[in-house]
Amino acid sequence: MSFLEDKRVIVTGGAGFLGSYITEKLKVRGCREIFIPRKADYDLTCEIDVERLYRDTKADIVIHLAAVVGGIGANQKNPGKYLYNNLVMGAMLIEHARRNNIKKFVAIGTICAYPKFTPVPFKEEDLWNGYPEETNAPYGLAKKMMLVQSQAYREQYGFNSIFLLPVNLYGPRDNFNLDSSHVIPALIRKCVEAIYRKDKEIVVWGTGKPTREFLYVEDCARGILLATEHYNKSEPINLGSGMEISIKDLTELIARLTGFSGKIIWDATKPDGQPRRRLDTSKAEKEFGFKTKTDFEEGLKKTIEWYKKNTLCLK
């Protein structure tokens, strides 16, 4: 019998990219009731609404995925908004979960919480050894405060909360809006639309030199639920694939998989972001048996296929 069977579970952000996979897998595990708070009904930055959410749902578990987030450009435009909304959301949800005797709170952090020059691979012990990369520091620090709160509440109140650090996600149903998307959906959209419009070139931000690690969204959802079922400590845990690829190589790979054969122009006036990212994922495997299953190229093919089927420009 799964720990999650017959539980009432709140999934903030449950209608979003990662959240849609979490809710599907919760149903498979026999959850009695899954509650997804919609912003029109519950503003999670408003304390009255957070209080009402817990009163209405009488939940056993909270999986907090909701975030105000975007790529480098969106972070540059909204540092105050991203700091405040994420900070307030996390703080109030955890505080009122404690007051309402929630059995377990699963806080989802961000790779952006790591210091800008963290030694590769990133180990959880390095999380406080420097300031995050400047373009996404407000968002990363706001999310990291949930770790501090989680540890403080376990010490003082015996409150069971965990803090997970997923690396950059990708997969079907991702956000392909160029104003707020991350690098993989942005590159897929640029290549597919360039082919459709018969453009001879695409422009990509930065120099292409930074490296990134990516985790297929379905693997991430599985990892989060394994942690929800089996992990009960406040020490942070990385969720990743352990791979590393430069933005240049990634761009060329997506161009090949989409069939774009035009020129790639690098706009070096735009920021690169953090120089390197790759996680040490050994703790997740040791603590709750998590390892990625999806081959990176296969995951990209599935993502591209989904986008082509669901984008209006091709219909």
C-alpha positions in Angstrom: 0.0 0.0 0.0 1.4 3.4 -1.0 2.0 6.0 1.6 -0.1 8.3 -0.7 -3.0 6.0 -1.0 -6.2 7.5 0.5 -4.5 10.8 1.3 -5.9 14.2 0.5 -3.2 16.1 -1.3 -2.9 19.8 -2.2 -0.8 20.3 -5.3 -0.1 24.0 -5.8 0.7 24.7 -9.4 -1.0 21.4 -10.2 -2.4 22.7 -13.4 1.0 23.7 -14.7 3.8 21.9 -16.5 5.3 19.7 -13.8 2.0 19.7 -11.8 0.1 17.9 -14.5 2.5 15.0 -14.3 2.4 15.0 -10.5 -1.4 14.8 -10.4 -1.5 12.0 -13.0 1.0 9.9 -10.9 -0.9 10.7 -7.7 -4.0 9.2 -9.2 -2.1 6.0 -10.1 -1.0 5.8 -6.5 -4.6 5.8 -5.3 -4.9 9.3 -3.8 -8.4 9.8 -2.5 -8.6 13.5 -3.3 -6.2 15.8 -5.2 -6.9 19.5 -4.8 -5.4 22.1 -7.2 -5.9 25.7 -6.0 -6.6 28.0 -8.9 -5.5 31.6 -8.7 -9.0 32.8 -9.4 -10.1 31.1 -6.2 -7.0 31.2 -4.0 -4.3 33.8 -4.2 -1.5 32.1 -2.4 0.3 35.4 -1.7 -2.8 36.5 0.3 -2.9 35.1 3.9 -6.7 35.0 4.0 -6.8 32.8 0.9 -4.1 30.4 2.3 -6.1 30.0 5.5 -9.2 29.3 3.5 -7.4 26.8 1.3 -6.5 24.6 4.3 -9.9 25.1 5.9 -11.6 24.0 2.7 -9.5 21.0 1.8 -8.6 19.4 5.2 -5.5 18.1 3.4 -3.0 15.5 4.7 -0.1 16.4 2.3 1.0 19.6 0.4 3.2 19.4 -2.6 4.2 23.0 -3.3 5.1 23.5 -7.0 3.6 26.9 -7.6 6.1 29.6 -8.5 6.3 32.9 -10.4 9.2 32.0 -12.7 10.7 32.5 -16.2 14.0 32.5 -18.1 16.8 35.0 -17.8 15.0 37.8 -19.6 11.9 37.4 -17.4 14.0 37.3 -14.3 15.8 40.6 -15.3 12.4 42.3 -15.9 10.7 41.1 -12.6 13.3 40.7 -9.8 11.0 42.3 -7.2 7.9 40.4 -8.2 9.8 37.1 -8.3 11.3 37.7 -4.9 8.1 38.8 -3.1 5.6 36.4 -4.6 7.7 33.3 -4.2 8.9 34.3 -0.7 5.4 35.1 0.6 3.8 32.1 -1.0 6.3 29.6 0.5 6.4 31.2 4.0 2.6 31.4 4.4 1.9 27.9 3.0 4.4 26.3 5.3 3.3 28.3 8.4 -0.4 27.5 7.9 0.4 23.9 7.1 2.0 23.7 10.5 -1.0 25.4 12.1 -3.4 22.9 10.4 -1.4 19.8 11.4 -0.5 18.9 7.8 1.2 15.5 7.9 3.9 16.4 5.3 4.9 19.4 3.3 7.0 18.9 0.1 8.7 22.1 -0.9 10.1 22.4 -4.4 13.1 24.6 -4.7 15.2 25.6 -7.6 18.7 25.0 -9.1 18.9 28.9 -9.1 19.4 28.8 -5.4 23.0 27.5 -5.8 26.0 30.0 -5.7 27.1 31.3 -9.1 30.4 29.6 -9.0 29.5 26.3 -7.3 32.0 23.5 -7.9 30.7 21.0 -10.4 28.9 18.7 -9.7 26.8 20.7 -7.3 26.6 19.1 -3.9 23.8 19.9 -1.5 26.5 20.9 1.1 27.6 23.8 -1.2 24.2 25.5 -1.2 25.3 28.3 1.2 28.9 28.8 -0.1 28.2 32.0 -2.1 25.7 34.3 -3.8 23.5 33.0 -6.6 24.0 34.1 -10.2 22.7 37.7 -10.3 20.0 37.5 -13.0 18.0 35.0 -11.0 19.2 35.5 -7.4 15.9 37.1 -6.2 14.0 34.1 -7.3 16.6 31.6 -6.1 16.9 33.2 -2.7 13.1 33.4 -2.2 12.8 29.7 -2.9 15.8 28.9 -0.7 14.0 30.5 2.3 11.7 27.5 2.3 14.7 25.3 3.2 15.5 27.6 6.2 11.8 27.5 7.3 11.6 23.8 6.8 14.6 23.1 9.0 13.6 25.7 11.6 10.0 24.2 11.9 11.3 20.7 12.1 13.6 21.7 15.0 11.0 23.8 16.9 7.7 22.1 16.1 8.6 18.7 14.8 6.9 19.6 11.5 7.6 17.1 8.7 8.7 19.0 5.6 11.2 18.3 2.9 13.0 20.4 0.4 13.9 19.2 -3.1 16.1 20.9 -5.7 15.2 19.9 -9.3 17.5 20.9 -12.1 16.0 22.5 -15.3 13.1 20.6 -16.6 11.9 19.9 -20.2 9.3 17.8 -21.9 5.8 17.9 -23.4 3.4 20.5 -22.1 6.3 22.9 -21.3 5.9 26.7 -21.5 6.8 27.8 -25.1 6.1 31.5 -24.6 9.4 33.2 -25.7 8.8 36.0 -23.1 9.0 33.6 -20.2 10.1 30.1 -21.4 13.4 28.4 -20.5 16.1 27.5 -23.0 14.8 24.1 -24.4 11.2 25.2 -25.3 12.5 28.5 -26.6 15.0 26.8 -28.9 12.5 24.3 -30.1 10.0 27.1 -30.9 12.6 29.2 -32.7 13.7 26.3 -34.9 10.2 25.0 -35.7 8.9 28.5 -36.5 12.0 29.3 -38.6 11.4 26.2 -40.7 7.7 27.1 -41.1 8.5 30.6 -42.2 11.5 29.5 -44.3 13.9 31.8 -42.2 17.6 31.3 -42.9 18.7 32.0 -39.4 17.8 32.1 -35.7 19.2 34.3 -33.0 20.1 32.7 -29.6 21.0 34.6 -26.4 24.6 34.6 -25.1 27.8 33.0 -26.3 26.7 29.3 -26.1 29.6 28.5 -23.7 27.6 27.9 -20.4 26.6 24.3 -19.6 23.3 23.1 -18.3 21.8 19.9 -17.0 18.3 18.9 -17.9 15.7 16.5 -16.4 12.8 15.1 -18.2 9.6 16.3 -16.5 8.1 12.8 -16.0 11.3 11.6 -14.3 11.1 14.7 -12.0 7.5 13.9 -11.1 8.5 10.4 -10.2 11.4 11.6 -8.1 9.2 14.1 -6.2 6.6 11.4 -5.4 9.3 8.9 -4.3 10.6 11.6 -1.9 7.1 12.3 -0.7 6.6 8.6 0.1 10.1 7.8 1.5 12.1 10.8 2.6 11.5 12.5 5.9 14.5 14.8 6.6 15.0 18.5 6.2 18.4 18.3 4.5 18.0 19.4 0.8 18.1 16.8 -1.9 19.1 17.4 -5.6 16.9 15.9 -8.4 18.7 15.7 -11.7 20.0 13.5 -14.5 23.7 13.9 -13.9 24.3 15.0 -17.5 25.9 18.2 -18.7 25.7 19.9 -22.1 26.8 23.3 -23.4 24.2 25.7 -24.7 26.0 25.6 -28.1 25.8 21.8 -28.3 22.2 21.9 -27.1 21.2 24.4 -29.8 22.9 22.4 -32.5 21.2 19.2 -31.3 17.7 20.8 -31.3 18.4 22.3 -34.7 19.2 18.8 -36.0 16.3 17.1 -34.3 13.8 19.7 -35.6 15.3 19.7 -39.1 16.5 23.4 -39.0 19.6 23.7 -41.2 19.9 27.5 -41.2 22.5 29.7 -39.5 22.7 30.1 -35.7 23.6 33.7 -34.6 24.8 34.2 -31.1 23.8 37.5 -29.4 26.7 38.0 -27.0 25.1 41.3 -25.8 22.6 39.1 -23.8 23.6 37.4 -20.5 24.8 33.8 -20.3 23.6 33.2 -16.8 25.4 30.8 -14.5 28.6 29.4 -16.1 28.0 25.7 -15.4 25.3 23.5 -13.9 25.5 19.8 -13.1 24.2 18.2 -10.0 25.5 15.5 -7.7 22.4 13.2 -7.6 23.8 10.5 -5.3 21.8 11.5 -2.3 18.5 11.1 -4.1 19.5 7.6 -5.2 20.7 6.7 -1.7 17.7 8.2 0.2 14.8 7.1 -1.9 16.1 5.2 -4.9 15.7 7.9 -7.6 17.5 7.7 -10.9 16.5 9.2 -14.2 15.1 6.8 -16.9 14.7 9.0 -20.0 17.5 9.3 -22.5 18.1 13.0 -23.2 17.7 12.8 -27.0 14.6 10.7 -26.8 13.1 13.2 -24.3 13.9 16.0 -26.8 12.2 14.1 -29.6 9.0 13.7 -27.5 9.0 17.4 -26.6 9.5 18.5 -30.2 6.8 16.1 -31.4 4.4 17.5 -28.8 5.1 21.1 -29.7 4.6 20.4 -33.4 1.2 18.8 -32.7 0.1 21.6 -30.4 1.4 24.8 -32.0 -1.1 26.9 -34.0 1.5 28.0 -36.5 1.6 24.5 -38.0 -2.2 24.0 -38.3 
